[in-house]
Amino acid sequence: MEKIVRIDDITYVLETQNSMVVTFKLEEDLLTMVDETLRKLGYSSRSDFIRHAIEEYIKYLRGGNSK
């Protein structure tokens, strides 16, 4: 089941059973690099980019094996 979760006055998230909202802070310079990179690679959102980056980094740490 999906539900809309209010994060703050301007942020709402569509939450599904299989996903959780995670909030964290980034330095402004790093966030700028994230935004520039996701645009260059054609990602539609920060969430998609960061999710994919985390998945790829975990694969890397595990020696390249997929899930």
trRosetta pair geometry for C-beta under 8 A, 3 or more apart (Angstrom, degrees):
i j d omega theta_ij theta_ji phi_ij phi_ji
1 16 7.9 169 87 -148 30 56
1 17 6.3 81 37 -52 55 105
2 14 5.8 1 -174 -179 118 94
2 15 6.7 155 -155 79 64 47
2 16 5.2 -29 -98 -96 84 69
2 17 7.9 -90 -72 -21 51 71
3 14 7.7 166 85 -154 27 54
3 15 5.5 -20 65 60 76 98
4 12 5.4 6 -177 177 103 117
4 13 7.2 155 -155 77 56 38
4 14 5.8 -32 -98 -98 69 61
4 15 7.4 153 -108 14 17 82
5 12 6.8 157 77 -161 43 64
5 13 4.9 -20 60 61 97 91
5 14 7.9 165 16 -96 78 13
5 15 4.9 42 -11 -17 120 126
5 21 6.4 -124 84 -25 149 145
6 11 7.5 114 -167 89 52 62
6 12 5.5 -32 -103 -105 55 82
7 11 3.8 -44 63 102 119 111
7 12 6.6 -164 8 -89 86 25
7 13 5.9 68 -39 -13 114 105
7 21 7.1 -156 -92 -172 111 154
7 23 7.8 147 -151 -82 119 126
8 11 4.9 44 41 33 84 102
13 21 5.4 111 86 -91 167 126
15 19 6.3 -144 -152 84 63 93
15 20 7.6 34 -147 -118 109 31
15 21 6.4 -67 -96 -34 114 101
16 19 5.1 61 53 22 87 99
26 30 4.6 -119 178 87 108 117
26 31 4.6 133 98 -59 124 91
26 34 7.1 10 149 -8 169 140
27 30 4.7 85 60 10 84 105
27 31 7.0 -156 90 -7 40 88
28 31 5.7 -57 -146 38 32 111
28 32 6.3 37 154 -23 65 104
29 32 5.7 -52 -152 32 31 114
29 33 6.7 31 151 -17 63 103
30 33 5.6 -52 -152 35 36 112
30 34 6.4 40 149 -21 66 102
31 34 5.4 -48 -148 33 36 115
31 35 6.3 35 154 -18 66 104
32 35 5.8 -55 -147 37 31 110
32 36 6.3 29 155 -17 65 107
33 36 5.8 -54 -144 38 30 110
33 37 6.1 26 159 -16 65 112
34 37 6.0 -64 -147 41 25 107
34 38 6.2 20 161 -17 65 110
34 46 6.4 51 143 -134 124 98
34 49 6.6 137 -174 112 91 139
34 50 7.1 9 -152 -72 131 93
35 38 6.1 -55 -140 36 26 106
35 39 6.5 25 160 -16 61 107
35 46 7.3 -34 -87 -89 70 102
36 39 6.1 -62 -156 36 27 109
36 40 6.4 24 153 -18 64 110
37 40 5.7 -56 -147 37 33 111
37 41 6.1 14 161 -4 68 112
37 49 7.1 130 100 -164 96 139
38 41 6.0 -64 -141 49 30 101
38 43 4.0 -67 -164 52 92 122
38 45 7.7 -70 174 102 146 17
38 46 6.4 -123 -30 -99 170 50
38 48 7.7 118 -148 76 122 91
38 49 3.9 -71 -103 -71 115 155
39 42 7.7 42 -179 -68 28 27
39 43 7.6 -71 -60 47 26 78
41 49 7.2 120 69 -116 128 107
43 46 7.8 99 121 -84 130 20
43 48 4.9 -179 -165 91 107 113
43 49 4.1 102 131 -65 176 95
43 52 7.5 -145 -104 22 129 137
44 48 5.8 58 51 16 77 151
45 48 4.7 100 59 5 84 98
45 49 7.0 -152 95 -1 48 87
46 49 5.7 -62 -150 42 33 110
46 50 5.8 25 159 -15 72 111
47 50 6.1 -58 -139 41 25 104
47 51 6.0 28 160 -21 64 110
48 51 5.9 -57 -145 37 25 112
48 52 6.3 20 159 -14 62 109
49 52 6.0 -62 -151 39 26 107
49 53 6.2 26 154 -20 65 109
50 53 5.5 -53 -143 37 32 114
50 54 6.3 33 157 -20 65 104
51 54 6.0 -57 -152 35 27 109
51 55 6.5 27 152 -18 63 107
52 55 5.6 -54 -148 37 33 113
52 56 6.2 29 156 -16 67 108
53 56 5.9 -57 -146 40 29 108
53 57 6.2 28 156 -19 65 109
54 57 5.7 -56 -144 38 30 110
54 58 6.4 31 156 -19 65 105
55 58 5.9 -56 -151 35 28 110
55 59 6.6 30 151 -18 63 105
56 59 5.6 -51 -150 35 35 114
56 60 6.4 39 150 -22 65 104
57 60 5.4 -50 -148 35 35 117
57 61 6.4 35 153 -19 66 104
58 61 5.7 -52 -146 37 32 111
58 62 6.3 24 155 -11 64 110
59 62 5.9 -66 -149 45 29 105
59 64 6.0 36 157 -134 90 27
59 65 6.7 -152 -152 69 75 41
59 66 6.3 -5 -122 -102 118 45
59 67 7.9 -50 -89 -47 95 50
60 63 8.0 74 178 -45 27 10
60 64 6.7 29 -110 -72 39 58
62 65 5.1 -84 125 47 113 95
